[in-house]
Amino acid sequence: MIYFDNSATTKPYKEVIESFVKVSNDYFANPSSLHKLGGQAEGLINQARNQLAQLLNIKPREIYFTSGGTESNNLAIKGSAMMYKNRGNHIISTTIEHPSIRESLEQLKGQGFEITYLPVTSEGRINIKELKESIREETILVSMIHVNNEVGSIQPIREVGEILKKYPKILFHVDHVQGVTKVPLDFHECGIDLCSISAHKFHGLKGNGLLFIREGLRISPLLTGGNQEWTIRSGTENVAGIVAMAKALRLSTEKMEKELPNVVNVKKIIIEELKKENEIIIHTPFENSAPHILNFSIKGFKSEVVVHALEESNIFVSTTSACSSKIKTVSHTLLGMGVDEEIAKSAIRISLSFENTDVEARKVIKALQQTIQKLGRTMINNEV
Amino acid sequence: MEKIYVDHAATSPIHPSVAEVMLEVMKNTFGNPSSIHSYGRQARRVIDESRVIFANSIGAKPTEVIMTSGGTEADNFAIVGIAESYQHQGKHVITSQIEHHAVLHTCQQLEKRGYEVTYLAVDENGQVSLSELKAALRDDTILVSIMYGNNEVGTIQPIKEIAEVLKESKAFFHTDAVQAYGIIPIDVNDLGIDLMSVSAHKLNGPKGIGYLYAREGVLLAPRFFGGEQERKRRPGTENVAAIAGFKQAVLIAQENTLEKQKQYINFKNMFIKHLEESSVLFHQNGSLENSLPHVLNLSFPGTDVEAMLVNLDLVGIAASSGSACTAGSIDPSHVLVAMHGKDSERIRNSIRFSFGLYNTESQIIHIANEVAKIVKRLTKV
């Protein structure tokens, strides 16, 4: 089995699962309980919080646990908008955001907010000048995806942060879900106020994520109740999931330090081979793109057909982001980059993990070539 | 020293077979359910199958079950979701003074947004009055949220009768059944419930998963926006392993519900009998009738809740002052205040014992004996 769909979700590391099971069995108490068992569970959360903070180079107090990336993004966007709506009603984002950002912004539109969606170049990057020009007196928030989930393009977060430093009243949110452990990002150095992360994208478990909220910054909660997470996120903490997330981030960060060159190499091998195929158009930019994501189209072949054909060789890739792959819409990221609609309908995304090898890469390429041949032949036969 | 856990209403240990099911899913069914390849489809199947189990467990349809990250989210979703969707019909909500904070704080949020909320009082057993509910109902009431069984004292509300009262009103009926689900069989149609919140970790399932039942046709403005999951009502990659674990927990809970009920009621009776025999002065908050079988809340005159809990903890007994969710602090319980008034001694000397998996008769006797010793020590002049 070759799993090349790591941007959709990753296989949890063995150690991560072990941590989860151990904590679930041995430290099951409610962290809010006053007895010793509750104290132990609370201690584990604190430990995990410290470890995560250290790995992310932030303070423990800046971590707010959530149920995942979607919740973190919703909390960042709506929590900021609700808290600071008296300052202004303008938000800046981009045309290539994850649906959890886009849909949250669209909801705010219905509540009197104005949204500027910055366009991107054919390389999937925003233009800094356009960002500067779109800033208004009423702008309260800029929200930007660091590494795009579909094509892997990287936004100039540091430059954006630099510009926004001149506007202390504009909050800067970054969706770092695809970037974490693949493309390093120092939140404080980049002037980031809010940052979203999801555990299952780095071999942690589904249902766990966090939102970084810069110390001193307050936003409105989306869920109210028992006042956990300093009243920003109520609900009994998923202790075992949180511990497992810390473990996953530690292991993935260690792997990144050692094995990122391998990932870059695997991607390079695939790119070099794909370039040789006339029918293939590569959408992922060669510069400023994440090491683990590669998006391309095989002209004339519907994405789903290729995905299923590869599956017969036990190779798993995807059409577009998993969150919207059930609805048959064309990738808004590719359209935003100016890709022709017909070509966009053929888009395939390969997304790597640290575990993928060059041997796997060559197998995938071979399978792709065979698929093109086989399907090409049937297509021709059908025409005849 | 044997450690005894009698705080199952705060959270409960994961059942071994739940852990097994989750382990299997985490290892082998790790795909994203939205992926179109076999890993995705396999994960999707786990969710679909679980949803049927959840629906069947309450007599609902699978499409009426919306997975959430737990009870707090389900409560928030039900209340704000209805409030936003039906504000054109009115902005009045009725709830009770003894709800969980996930309901109370969310209602307070609504008040800040221009909604009116009536907080029904309760009697000294913790029950709302149907006639007060009737009197509070208005033309612009859009939601009534009354919990099924109280988490601190165990009092069960007259759910079916409340639904009966609401039949002539256009208000929807939401119940927070987080403490009751898995302990008491619930049929939403028989009871006339429109929305119901439940959470897995109260019935030996994992933390971080729950669901909201929402009757077909009920409009619910979502709390989260994003992907197409849960038919657009709750986006976010599904927590597949937790859903599978929750399903397993529900199946186990359904296995011998009545036997477990009997066992817990027996625990309660034994506990009380032993305390009486050791001639310790105590009162029960709430009553043995109309009460969750697994929750027993006792007041010990002349003691102090913090001293009691510390002493119990020292002899290996994990009990609680009431709701665990007041994040570490012992604020006077709003439930006991509602039942007995803010000047009552009971709000400072009451302990909640809640039973569950692994508790035995001999443990209960042991606890009663230890409690008697501690109370005598603390009240010795």
Chai-1 contact restraints between the chains, C-beta under 6 A:
chainA,res_idxA,chainB,res_idxB,connection_type,confidence,min_distance_angstrom,max_distance_angstrom,comment,restraint_id
A,A8,B,N32,contact,1.0,0.0,6.0,A-B,restraint_1
A,A8,B,S35,contact,1.0,0.0,6.0,A-B,restraint_2
A,T9,B,N32,contact,1.0,0.0,6.0,A-B,restraint_3
A,K11,B,F30,contact,1.0,0.0,6.0,A-B,restraint_4
A,P12,B,M26,contact,1.0,0.0,6.0,A-B,restraint_5
A,I17,B,M26,contact,1.0,0.0,6.0,A-B,restraint_6
A,S24,B,I14,contact,1.0,0.0,6.0,A-B,restraint_7
A,S24,B,A19,contact,1.0,0.0,6.0,A-B,restraint_8
A,F28,B,P13,contact,1.0,0.0,6.0,A-B,restraint_9
A,F28,B,I14,contact,1.0,0.0,6.0,A-B,restraint_10
A,N30,B,A10,contact,1.0,0.0,6.0,A-B,restraint_11
A,N30,B,T11,contact,1.0,0.0,6.0,A-B,restraint_12
A,N30,B,A324,contact,1.0,0.0,6.0,A-B,restraint_13
A,S32,B,A324,contact,1.0,0.0,6.0,A-B,restraint_14
A,S32,B,C325,contact,1.0,0.0,6.0,A-B,restraint_15
A,S32,B,A327,contact,1.0,0.0,6.0,A-B,restraint_16
A,S32,B,G328,contact,1.0,0.0,6.0,A-B,restraint_17
A,S33,B,D7,contact,1.0,0.0,6.0,A-B,restraint_18
A,S33,B,A10,contact,1.0,0.0,6.0,A-B,restraint_19
A,S33,B,A324,contact,1.0,0.0,6.0,A-B,restraint_20
A,L34,B,L309,contact,1.0,0.0,6.0,A-B,restraint_21
A,H35,B,D313,contact,1.0,0.0,6.0,A-B,restraint_22
A,H35,B,A318,contact,1.0,0.0,6.0,A-B,restraint_23
A,K36,B,D313,contact,1.0,0.0,6.0,A-B,restraint_24
A,L37,B,A318,contact,1.0,0.0,6.0,A-B,restraint_25
A,S67,B,S69,contact,1.0,0.0,6.0,A-B,restraint_26
A,G68,B,G236,contact,1.0,0.0,6.0,A-B,restraint_27
A,T70,B,F224,contact,1.0,0.0,6.0,A-B,restraint_28
A,T70,B,G226,contact,1.0,0.0,6.0,A-B,restraint_29
A,T70,B,P235,contact,1.0,0.0,6.0,A-B,restraint_30
A,T70,B,G236,contact,1.0,0.0,6.0,A-B,restraint_31
A,N74,B,F224,contact,1.0,0.0,6.0,A-B,restraint_32
A,P99,B,G226,contact,1.0,0.0,6.0,A-B,restraint_33
A,P99,B,G227,contact,1.0,0.0,6.0,A-B,restraint_34
A,S100,B,G226,contact,1.0,0.0,6.0,A-B,restraint_35
A,E103,B,F225,contact,1.0,0.0,6.0,A-B,restraint_36
A,E103,B,G226,contact,1.0,0.0,6.0,A-B,restraint_37
A,S104,B,F225,contact,1.0,0.0,6.0,A-B,restraint_38
A,Q107,B,F225,contact,1.0,0.0,6.0,A-B,restraint_39
A,K206,B,T237,contact,1.0,0.0,6.0,A-B,restraint_40
A,K206,B,N239,contact,1.0,0.0,6.0,A-B,restraint_41
A,K206,B,V240,contact,1.0,0.0,6.0,A-B,restraint_42
A,G207,B,G208,contact,1.0,0.0,6.0,A-B,restraint_43
A,G207,B,N239,contact,1.0,0.0,6.0,A-B,restraint_44
A,G207,B,A242,contact,1.0,0.0,6.0,A-B,restraint_45
A,L223,B,T72,contact,1.0,0.0,6.0,A-B,restraint_46
A,L223,B,E73,contact,1.0,0.0,6.0,A-B,restraint_47
A,L223,B,N76,contact,1.0,0.0,6.0,A-B,restraint_48
A,T224,B,H105,contact,1.0,0.0,6.0,A-B,restraint_49
A,T224,B,T106,contact,1.0,0.0,6.0,A-B,restraint_50
A,T224,B,Q109,contact,1.0,0.0,6.0,A-B,restraint_51
A,G225,B,T72,contact,1.0,0.0,6.0,A-B,restraint_52
A,G225,B,H101,contact,1.0,0.0,6.0,A-B,restraint_53
A,G225,B,A102,contact,1.0,0.0,6.0,A-B,restraint_54
A,G225,B,H105,contact,1.0,0.0,6.0,A-B,restraint_55
A,G226,B,H101,contact,1.0,0.0,6.0,A-B,restraint_56
A,G226,B,C325,contact,1.0,0.0,6.0,A-B,restraint_57
A,G226,B,A327,contact,1.0,0.0,6.0,A-B,restraint_58
A,N227,B,A327,contact,1.0,0.0,6.0,A-B,restraint_59
A,Q228,B,A327,contact,1.0,0.0,6.0,A-B,restraint_60
A,S234,B,T72,contact,1.0,0.0,6.0,A-B,restraint_61
A,G235,B,G70,contact,1.0,0.0,6.0,A-B,restraint_62
A,G235,B,T72,contact,1.0,0.0,6.0,A-B,restraint_63
A,T236,B,K207,contact,1.0,0.0,6.0,A-B,restraint_64
A,N238,B,K207,contact,1.0,0.0,6.0,A-B,restraint_65
A,N238,B,G208,contact,1.0,0.0,6.0,A-B,restraint_66
A,G241,B,G208,contact,1.0,0.0,6.0,A-B,restraint_67
A,V307,B,I36,contact,1.0,0.0,6.0,A-B,restraint_68
A,E311,B,H37,contact,1.0,0.0,6.0,A-B,restraint_69
A,F316,B,H37,contact,1.0,0.0,6.0,A-B,restraint_70
A,F316,B,Y39,contact,1.0,0.0,6.0,A-B,restraint_71
A,S318,B,S35,contact,1.0,0.0,6.0,A-B,restraint_72
A,A322,B,N32,contact,1.0,0.0,6.0,A-B,restraint_73
A,A322,B,S34,contact,1.0,0.0,6.0,A-B,restraint_74
A,A322,B,S35,contact,1.0,0.0,6.0,A-B,restraint_75
A,C323,B,S34,contact,1.0,0.0,6.0,A-B,restraint_76
A,C323,B,G227,contact,1.0,0.0,6.0,A-B,restraint_77
A,S324,B,G227,contact,1.0,0.0,6.0,A-B,restraint_78
A,S325,B,S34,contact,1.0,0.0,6.0,A-B,restraint_79
A,S325,B,I36,contact,1.0,0.0,6.0,A-B,restraint_80
A,K326,B,S34,contact,1.0,0.0,6.0,A-B,restraint_81
A,K326,B,E228,contact,1.0,0.0,6.0,A-B,restraint_82
A,I327,B,E228,contact,1.0,0.0,6.0,A-B,restraint_83
